[in-house]
Amino acid sequence: MTSYRQPGTILTDHTFLVPVDHGNPEGDQIEVYAREIVATGKAAATLPWLLFLQGGPGVGAQRPVGREGWLDRALNDYRVLLLDQRGTGRSSPVTRQGLTALGPAKAQAEYLAHFRADSIVLDAELIRRELIDDDPWSVLGQSFGGFCTISYLSFAPHGIREAFITGGLPGLTATAEDVYRLTYPQVARKNADYYTRYPDDVELVREIARYLSERDVRLPDGAPLTVQAFQSIGGMLGQATGSHQMHYFVENAFTPEGDLSDAFLHQALAKRTFAGVPLYALLHEPCYAQGAATRWSAERIHTEFPEFDADQALASDAPLLFTGEMIYPWMIDADPLLRPLRQTADLLADRDNWPPLYDPTRLAANEVPVAAAVYYEDMYVPRQLSTPTANAIRGLRPWITNEYEHDGLRVSSGKVLDRLIGMVRGTI
């Protein structure tokens, strides 16, 4: 283990070996990395552990500097463990090169099938026992990390002392289709909010789309920037500052000569590439799957919402609507780094034997104290699915609020976490 200091904190690196397939513990192993953080002056103290499960899927835990954000509140009471979930960050990261080395697409898909919430929970249990034996720990799950927390409560509740969830209560039986039928309308509302705030952007965005529809525009990595690729940059609209970020992104799109600027194209590449998070693209829809295949749900459900049709928008006076967190098969084809994995992605989309991620019966008998922030206007995790789940988990106290967007944990300077801690402890 290696330890080092930052302002107000001491950090320690931990690496653990876990089986790729927990059903075959003697089989192939991978490394899982986690970063322990404790407040300066409390390193020798006996503190309860707080496991942080990051949003995603396929995204490594945050890389903090000192006691920033929610960590400042957490470190008052806990020794925090930031887990790089398997396949992310420093945890045997899933890469294009590594997947190719596994062999044909079928082998790659079989490997990736072990990188969902159920396997992440079993990793956490092995890590917990290695660090603190049989003592339970507290768990904080943000977004997809909340999905993992509900899986944890379903299959290993003995490992949890208390749980906090922010923007991450999934529908216990919801399919990917159910999710997208709720998120497309919410994305449309976020578009409306953006254009209301920046009305001049309606025509500017249409102008960019017209330019793209008439030319073969390439991003710096050679990927085509089509109208639909431009539309797919709307994922930011569900964040606290998303409409502002979008405005700043498009406001200088054109050079004085009328071409799209190099700066704009480089920003578009950064927002569109999956180079750093291939697992996100490959497992985004499968992270909802229980039993049935997803079959590229976002692409199929898209046709039910004609207001997102770019051709119709450009042929009329309607604003061009950006899409949100959806993953479409053309994204795999368009990304030079993911293109060799298209067959693997299709196999995952067609897989129909996914194991269950949640146990409604056990959750109905839950004994672990749980508090959850449900964001009323959440663009990624629909309130309409989160509220029934809150009611279905015994002892869960929900806080339904429109004070924050999906990134409330990150932007609230510890206020969201502080409220959830108070709810679990009975002081709120």
N, C-alpha and C positions, 0 to 999 in steps of 0.2 A: 504494500500500500504506500502511496505517495501522498503527503500532505503539503499544503501551501497556504499562504495567507492572502486575503484581500481586505479592503477596508471594512473592519467590523466583523469579519468572518474567518473561520478556518475551514478549509475544504480538503477532503480526503477522497482519493480515487479508489474504487472497489471494482474488481472483476470477478465474475463467477462463471463456472461452466454449467450449462444446462443441456438437456437432450433436445435435439431438433423436434423429435416426436415424443411427447411425454408418455404416450402409450407404449413406447419402446425405449425405456430408460437406458438400456445398454447399447443403443444405437449411436449414430453420429451426434457429436456435441458441437455446440456453438458457445461463443463468449457473450455474456451480458454485462454491460458496464453500468455503474451507478455512481453518482457523486454525492458524498455526504457533506452536509453543511451545518455548522454549529456556530453560534454567536461567540465572538471573542470573549474570553472570560468564563465560558460555560463548557469548555471542552472536556473537563473532568467531571462535570455534573451528571447526575443520573436523570436524563430527560426522556420523555416518551418520544418514539420515532413517528415521523409523519412521512409516508410514502407519497410522492407526487407522480401522478400519471398524466402525461402530456396529451394534448389533443393531436389529431391526425386523421386517419391512421398514417403511419409511415414517417412521422416527424420525431426527431430526437428531442430530449428535454432541453429546456432553456439553458443558455450559457450565461449565468449571472455575473454581475460585478458588484460585490459587496451585498448590502442588505436592500437591494432595489425591489420596488413593487411589493407584491404580497409576501415576499420572503421576510420583509422587515417585521410584519405582524407574526408570521409563523415562528420566527426564531426567538420570539419572546418566550414561547412555551415548548418548542419542539426541537429535536434534532432531525433535520430534513434530509430525505434521500430522493434525489432527482434521478429517476430511472430512464435510461435510454432503452425504450422498449425494443425487443428483439428485431434485428434488421435495420435499426436506425442508429444514428450517431456513431458511437464507438462499440455498439453491440453487434458484432459480426454483420456489418451493414450490407444490405442487399444492393448490389450494383449490377449494371449491365454485364460487366466482365465476369463477375462471379456467377451470375445465372447462366451465362453461356458455357462456363466451365462445367456445369452440372450435366450437360448433354442436351438431348432433344427437348422440345417444348413440353412434352408430357412430364418429364422428370422435373423441369423447372416449376410447372404448375403444382405438382405434388409437394414439392419443397415449400412453395409459397402458401400452400393451404394450412401450414402450421404457424402462420404469422398473424393470427387474429387474436381477439380479446381472450378467448379461452386459453390459448397457450401463454399469453402474457401474464394471466393470473397465476398459472402454475409456475411460471418463472418467479413471480413475486413470492410465492409461498416457499420455494427453495431458498431464495435469498433471505427471507424473514427468518427461517429456521437457522440459517448459517450465522446471521447477525445477532439474533436475540432469542434463540432456542424456541420455546413454546409460547413466549409472550406475544400477545397480539399487538398490532400497531394501528395508528390512525392512517387513513387514506384520503387524499385530496385528488379528485378527478376532474379535469377540465375538458369539456367537449367529448371527443372520443375517449379520453381518459375517464369520463363519467360512465360511458358505455362499459369500459373495463371494470369500473367499480361495481356496477350492477351485476356483471358476470361474477365478480369476486364474492358479492353477497349471495349469489345463487349457488356457488359451488365450493366456496371455502370461507364461510362467514366466521368460522372459529379464528381466522387469522386477523380479523378486524376488530378493533376496540371502538372506533367511531368513524363515520365517513362523512365527507363533505363533497358535494357535487356542484359544479358550476357549468350551466349550459350544456348538460350532458345526460339528461334522462331520456333514454330511447323508448320507443314503443316496444313493449315486450313481445308482441307477435306481429309487429308491422313489417311488411315487405319493403323492398326498395321502391316498388311502385307506389306504395302508400306514402312513403317519405316524399317522393318527387311530386305527387299530386298536391301536396301541401306546400312544398318549398317553391315551386314555380310561381304560384300567386304571390307568395311573400317576396320573392325576388322582384316581381313586377311592381309591388308596392315600394320597394327600396329604390327602384328606378324612378318612380314617380316622385319620391322624396328628393332624390338627387336633382332631377330636372326642375323641381319647384325651387330648390335652393339656387341653382345655377341655370336659369332659363335660356341664356344664350348658348349653352352647351348643346341644346337640342339640335340646332342647325349645324354646329361645329361637328358633332358626332356623326350626323348624317353626311356631312361633307367628307369626313374621313372614310366612312363606309363606301360612299360613291367612288372615291379615289381607288379604294381597294378592289371594288367590283370591276373596275375598268383596266386594271394593271396586274401584272404578276409581280407582287411585292415580296421580297425575301427578308427575313430577319438575319442578323449577323451570323447565325449558325447555319444558314441555308434553308431553314424551315419557311414554308409559305405563310405569309400573314394575309389570310383570307378575311372576308367579312365575318364569317362564323368564328374564326380564331380571335378576331378583335372583340366580338361579342362576349367571348368566354372569359374576358379579363374582368368581368363584373364581380368576381368573388369578394373583392375588397368592400363592396357596398354594405356588407353586413357587419362591418367593424365600426367602432365609435367615430373614427375620422374618415370613414370610407368615401363619403361623397366629396370631401375636400381632396382626398388623394386622387380620386378620379378626375376632378376638375384640373388639378395641377398636372396630371398626366396628359390630358388632351389639349390644354390651353396653348402650348407651343408645338403642336404636332407638325405644323407646316413651316417650311423655310420661306423667306420673302419671295423666292422664285416659284413657290407653289408646290414644291415637292415635300414628301414626308421627311422630317429631319432625321439625321443619324441618332441624335439624342433620343428622340421618340422611339425609334426602332430598337435601340438598346434597352430602353425601359420596357418596351413590349416583350422583348426576349426574356428579361428577368421575371416578368409576370407570367409568362406562358410556359417556360421550360420546366421539365420535371427532372432535370439533370441531378439536382440534389435530393430529390424525393421520389425516386421511381416506384417505391412501394406504395406511395399515396395513389398514384395513377392506377396501379395494378390491383389494389385491394380496396379501393374506395367503395365500390358497390358491394363486393363480397363481405364487407364488414357488417352489412345488414342481414346477410343471408342465413336462414335457418331452414334446411331441407331443400327448398326449391331453388332453381337457378335464377340468377338475376337477368341474364340475357340482354345486357346493355340497357338497363331500365331507363336511364335518363334520356337516351336517344329515342326509345319507343314512346315515352310519355310526352316528350317534347311536341309531338304532333297534336296533342290534345290542347295545346295552348298556342293558337295561331298568332297571338300578339307578339310572340318572339320570332316570327318569320321575318327575316331581314328583307327578302324580296318584296313582300307586301308592304313593309314599312317604307322602303325606298320608292315604291311605286305610288305612294300616297303621301299625305302630310304627317303620318304618325311618327312619333319618335322611335329611334332604334333602341330596342331593349337589350341590355347586357344580360347574360345568363350568370349563374352563381357558382356553386361548388360542384356542379355536375361534371362528370367525366364521360366523354363520348369516344367511340372507337376511332373516329378520324383523328383524335388527338394523338393516339399511339402512332398512326401512320405518318402524321405530320412532324413528329418530333424525331430528328435524326438519331437521337440516343435511344429512344424507345422502339423505333421501327422494327428492329430485329426481334422484339418480344411480342409482336402482334399475335402470333399463334398462341403463345402462352397466355396472353390476356384473354383471347377467345375461349381457351379451355377453362379458365377461371370463371368467365361469364356463363359458360354452359354447365358448370359443375352443379349437380343436383343432389349431392349427398352431404351437404354441410351439416355438422352437428349443431344442436341447440346452443345458444349463447346465454339464455336466461332460464331460470326455473321459477315460473309464477307461483307454484305451490309453496316452495321454500320461501320465496319473497313475501308471500302472504302471512307467513309465520315468523318473519324476521324479528330478531331480538337486538340487533345492533342499532344504536342511535345514529340516525342519518338526517342531515339537513341539506336541502338542495335549492340553489338559485335557478329559477326558471325565468328566462327572459321573454317577456310577453311578445316582443316583436322579433324574436330570433329568426334569422334568415337561414340558418343551417340545421338547427334541431327544433322542429316545430312544437310550439306550445301545445297544439292539439293532440300530440302524442305524449308529451311529457306529463301533462296534468293527469291523465288516467293512470300512468305509471306511478306517479306520486301517491295516488289513492290506493294503488294495488300493493304497495310495499308497507307492511305493518311498521308503525313507529316513525315513518319518514315525515319530516316537517318541511313542506315546500315554502319558498318565498318567491311569489310570482310578482315580478317587477318590470316596469318599463323605464326605470331609471338608468339602466345600462343596456348596452348591446351585448353580443356574444362574447366579446373580449373584456367583459366587466372585471374579471379577476385580474387581468393585466393592468387595466387603466385606473382602477379604483384606489390605488395606493394602500391596499390592505383592507379597505372598508368592506368589501364583499366577504372576504374570509373572516373578518372580525365578526360580522353579523352571523355567519353560519356557525362559528364557534359558540357564540352566545346562544343561538337556538338549540344547539346540542346540549349545552350546559344548563339550559333552563333559565338563563338570565335575560332572554328576550322572548 
